[in-house]
Amino acid sequence: MKIYHDIEKFEKVANAIVTIGTFDGVHRGHQAILKNMVNRAKEIGGETVVVTFYPHPRQVLSHDAGIRFISTQEEKIKHLEALGIDNLIIINFTKEFAAISSEDFIKDFIVKNIHPAILIIGYDHHFGKGRTGDFSMLYELGNQYDFKVEKIQEQDVDDMAVSSTKIRHFLENGDIRHANLLLGYDFSYTGKVIHGQQMGQKMGYPTANIEVAEEFQLIEKPGVYATYVDFEGNSYPAMTYIGKRPTMHDNRPQSIEAHILDFDKDLYDKEIKIRFVDFVRDDKKFDNFEALKQQIGNDEQTIINILNNTI
């Protein structure tokens, strides 16, 4: 996949199949659009072009400054490439860019630099200043600038409409199973293993504490989770904790730490991915370390049972 950080440097292709969006999480709704693009490109001998924005528009427009995202920019790129996208254009989103009208965005950015044969969008796609651009406007612009516009209908999974907002809500409330169902894959964090206080080691449950790769990535509900840790091409069952370790009284920031079952390799300064399968229990303060250690042992058995039943 070719990646462009300046749309004016895009090398035009014949029969470009184009879509535009932020694609947070590259969930099943996004996947339907992207897979349709790949199929249409094969039909007409063209190439797929995804136009996205960084930073996310909501980070730039102040009313949503506190939003957190399902996937990092690097993860988004990996998902797009895995789905077979040929070209990715990442537009630097600024307040000046946000002021561009819908018509001017299509005329001066999309038509001028890409000249699409087909523009494919989701059922509720809006764009441009004030999000005034929609399917009807695109259809009219398509007639004017000689490109077709196709719309992908709403995607439902188990009678639930798929959206990034809904997935964020599930993650924030610990509903990993529904989040993963709408994503179409396991939600994950990727990060470098850093040194902690080694309290897990002292209790017989050493953990790999990770530093999340992107500060704006959404952090799930505090608690204990059934997970897998991916490292050097292998996946290992793990028990992962997110929280501030209230029993420890250490007033440290929230941590993400995984105890990998039956694993004794040194992971410090290595990059790992933690994939979340299910929520086990809420974070809580215990009366003493012995009570905490007993609960961790119970959590481990629960997690083994969960992971054995999800293979």
C-alpha positions, 0 to 999 in steps of 0.5 A: 500500500502506498501512503501519501501525506500530501494529496498533491503528491498523489500519483494519479491512477486509472479508474480510482475507487475512492472513499473518505472518512476517519475510520476509527477502529476500521470496524465491520461497517468500514470493512463493508465499504473497503471490501466493496471498493476492492471488488469494484476495483477488480471489476473495472481494472482500477485501484482503491484510494482511501482518504483520511485525516490526521489528527482526527477532526474531533481533536482539532475542533474544540467541542470534542477535545477529550475524545479517545480513539479505538485504534492508533494511526499505525493500527489503522494503517495496518488494518487498511493494508490487510484489507487490500487497499492500494493507496492511502492519503492522509490529510493534515486536519487543521482548523483552516482545513475544517473551514473548506466548504463541502463543494470546494473539498470535492472539487479542489482536493478529490477531483483535482488530485485523484479524479475518481471513477467511483466514490463509495461512502457509508449510508450516513457519511457527511463531510466538509465545513459544518458537515453539510456534504452528504450523498445528495450533494456528492451525487450532484457533484459526480454528475458535474465532475464525471464520477459515480457515487455509490452508497453502502447501507448500514451494517448490522451485527446481531441486530446492532448497527455498527458504529465507532461511537457504539464500540467506544461505549462498549469498551468504556463499560467493559463489554468486550464481547460486544465491542469485538463483535462490532469490530470484527476482531479483538480490541487491543493495545500495542506498547513497549514493556516498561519497568513497574514496581514488581509487586506482581512478581512478589505475589507470584504473578509477574506482569508485563506493564506496557506503555500505550503507543498513542496518548489519545487511545481509549483506555477501557474500564478498569478491571481484570480481563481475559486476554492474549499477548502477541509477541514475536509471532506467537500468542500467549494466554494472559490475565490483564489488569487495568487500574490504579492498584488501590490495594497497594496505596501507591497513588500511581497512574493507571497501568495496563499490565499483563500476566502471561500464563506459563511464560518466563521470557524477558520482555523489557523494552520489547513491543507486545500486543495485548488482545482483549477477549472478555471482562472478568471483574471490576477493579476493587480494593482488598483488605490485604495482599493475601486477599488480593493474591487469593482473588488473583488465583481465582481470576486466573482460573476463570480466565483459563476457562474463558480462553479454553472456551473461545478457541 
